[in-house]
């Protein structure tokens, strides 16, 4: 689990908006700032985050089975 989190942090440090289209990143509809507007899939984990200027704010890091409960 820690390896997945470190991998995700590296990706988000490089391209949180997914401008390169290399990652499974999606902006979630219907969510406002502070609610985890962005989602990235990495292996069996899902991480939700917001982007504020140059900062990435992590909201949740869960296994895919619990990510949408």
N, C-alpha and C positions, 0 to 999 in steps of 0.2 A: 504494500500500500504506500509506503514512504517513497519508493522508487517512482511510482506513478505520480505522486504529488510533486516531486522534484522535476519530473519530466514536464508536467503541465506548467509549472512556474517558469521553466526555461522557455517554453513556447510563448507564454503570455508576455514575458519580458521582451521577446523578439517581435511579435506580431499579434497583439490582442484583438485587433479589428479583423484579422484574417485577410488582409489586403492581398496577400500572396495566393490565397485560395488553396493552401497546402494542408490546412487543418480542418477538423470537423467542428468548426465554430459557427454558431448561429445566434443572431439577435432574436430574442424571444418577444413575441407580440403581446401587447396588453400589459406590460410591466413597466413601471416607472423607475427612476433613479432610486437606488437604495433597496431594490427588490431582487437584484441579480438579473439584470436585463440580458446578459450574455451567457451562453452555455457552450462548454467544450466537452466533447466526448474523447476519452482516452482509455483505451483498453476497455475494462468493464466498469470504469468510473465516470462520473459526471461532475463537473465543477461549474458552479454558477458564480458570476462575477459582474461587477459594474466597471465602467471606465470613466474616470473623472480627470480630464486633462491628460497628464502623462502618468497618472496613478491607476493601478488596477486594484480594485477592492474585492477580495474574495468573500463570498457569502456562504457557500456550502460545497462540501466535497463528500460525495456519497457513492456507494455502489449503485449501479444502474437499477437494481431491483427496488431500492429505497428512494431513489432520486426524485420521484414525482409523487410521493405520498403526501 
